Amino acid sequence: MAENGNEVKGLVVGMVIGMALGAILGILFAPVSGQEARNRLKGFLEELPDKAKDLGEKARQVFKKKEEEQV
């Protein structure tokens, strides 16, 4: 069970990092003014903790369901 917890944690961390990098690069390279890019980036960064928490909960549910199916 502990091993599954580490797998979930690693999966969530990787997904959050990928999501954050993709969004940041998308915002920085979008053809908008500097002020608009900063506003978008600020909004994204403010929402990131909630999105990461939701993603972690979904991943835990999926792993728990898979584990129950194996039993």
NUTOR-537817 format. One record per atom (N, C-alpha, C): residue in one letter; x, y, z. Coordinates in steps of 0.2 Angstrom, whole numbers, plus 2048, in hexadecimal, padded with zeros to 3 digits. Example, Ala and Ser with C-alpha at 12.3 -4.5 7.8 and 13.67 -1.06 7.14 Angstrom:
BEGIN
A8427E4827
A83E7EA827
A8427F0827
S8407F5823
S8447FB824
S840800827
//
This chain:
BEGIN
M8047FA800
M800800800
M804806800
A80A806804
A80E80C804
A81180D7FD
E8138087FA
E8168097F3
E81180D7EF
N80A80B7EF
N80580E7EB
N8058167ED
G8068177F3
G80681E7F5
G80B8227F2
N81181F7F2
N8178237EF
N8168237E7
E81381E7E4
E81181F7DD
E80C8257DC
V8078257E0
V80282A7DF
V8058317E0
K8098327E5
K80D8387E6
K81183A7E0
G8158357DE
G8198377D8
G8168397D2
L8108357D1
L80C8377CB
L80983E7CB
V80683F7D1
V8038467D2
V80884B7D2
V80E84A7D5
V8148507D4
V8168517CD
G81684B7C9
G81884C7C2
G81384F7BE
M80D84E7BF
M8078517BC
M8078587BD
V80885A7C3
V8078617C5
V80D8657C2
I8138627C3
I8198667C0
I8188667B8
G8158617B5
G8148627AE
G80F8677AC
M8098677B0
M80486B7AF
M8068727B0
A80A8747B5
A80D87A7B6
A81187D7B1
L8168797AF
L81B87B7AA
L81787C7A3
G8138787A1
G80F87979B
G80B87F79B
A8088817A1
A8048877A1
A80888D7A1
I80E88D7A5
I8128927A5
I81589479E
L81788F79B
L81A890794
L81589278F
G80F890790
G80A89278B
G80889978D
I80889B793
I8078A2794
I80C8A7792
L8128A5793
L8188A9792
L8198AA78A
F8178A5786
F8188A577F
F8128A777B
A80D8A877F
A8078AB77B
A8088B2779
P8058B3773
P8058BA771
P8018BF774
V8028C177A
V7FF8C677E
V8048CB781
S8018D0784
S8068D5787
S8098D278D
G80E8D5790
G8118D3796
G80D8D379C
Q8098D979C
Q8048D97A2
Q7FF8D47A2
E7FC8D279C
E7F78CD79B
E7FA8C679D
A8008C579B
A8048BF79C
A8058BE7A4
R8078C37A7
R8088C37AE
R8018C27B2
N7FC8C57B0
N7F58C47B3
N7F38BD7B2
R7F48BA7AC
R7F28B37AB
R7F78AE7AF
L7FD8B07B0
L8018AB7B4
L8008AC7BB
K7FE8B27BD
K7FC8B37C4
K7F68AF7C6
G7F18AF7C1
G7EB8AB7C2
G7EC8A47C3
F7F08A17BE
F7F289A7BE
F7F58987C4
L7FA89C7C6
L7FE89A7CC
L7F989A7D3
E7F489F7D3
E7F089F7D8
E7EB8997D9
E7E98967D3
E7E58907D2
E7E98897D3
L7EF88A7D2
L7F38837D2
L7F387F7D8
P7F38827DE
P7F287D7E4
P7EC8797E4
D7E687D7E2
D7E08797E2
D7DF8747DD
K7E28757D7
K7E28717D2
K7E786B7D3
A7EC86C7D7
A7F18667D9
A7ED8627DE
K7EA8657E2
K7E68617E8
K7E185D7E4
D7DD8607E0
D7D885C7DC
D7DB8567D8
L7E08577D5
L7E38527D1
L7E684D7D5
G7E984E7DB
G7EB8497E0
G7E58457E2
E7E08487E4
E7DA8447E6
E7D783F7E1
K7D78427DB
K7D583D7D5
K7DA8377D4
A7E08397D5
A7E58337D4
A7E482E7D9
R7E38317DF
R7E282C7E5
R7DC8287E4
Q7D782B7E2
Q7D18277E0
Q7D28217DB
V7D58237D6
V7D781E7D0
V7DB8197D3
F7E081A7D7
F7E58157D9
F7E18107DE
K7DD8147E2
K7D98107E7
K7D480B7E4
K7D180E7DE
K7CC8097DB
K7D08047D7
K7D58057D4
K7D97FF7D1
K7DC7FA7D6
E7DD7FD7DC
E7E07F87E1
E7DA7F47E4
E7D47F77E4
E7CE7F37E7
E7CC7EE7E1
E7CD7EF7DB
E7CB7EB7D6
E7D07E57D6
Q7D67E57D8
Q7DB7E07D8
Q7DA7DB7DE
V7D67DD7E3
V7D57D97E9
V7CF7D47E7
//
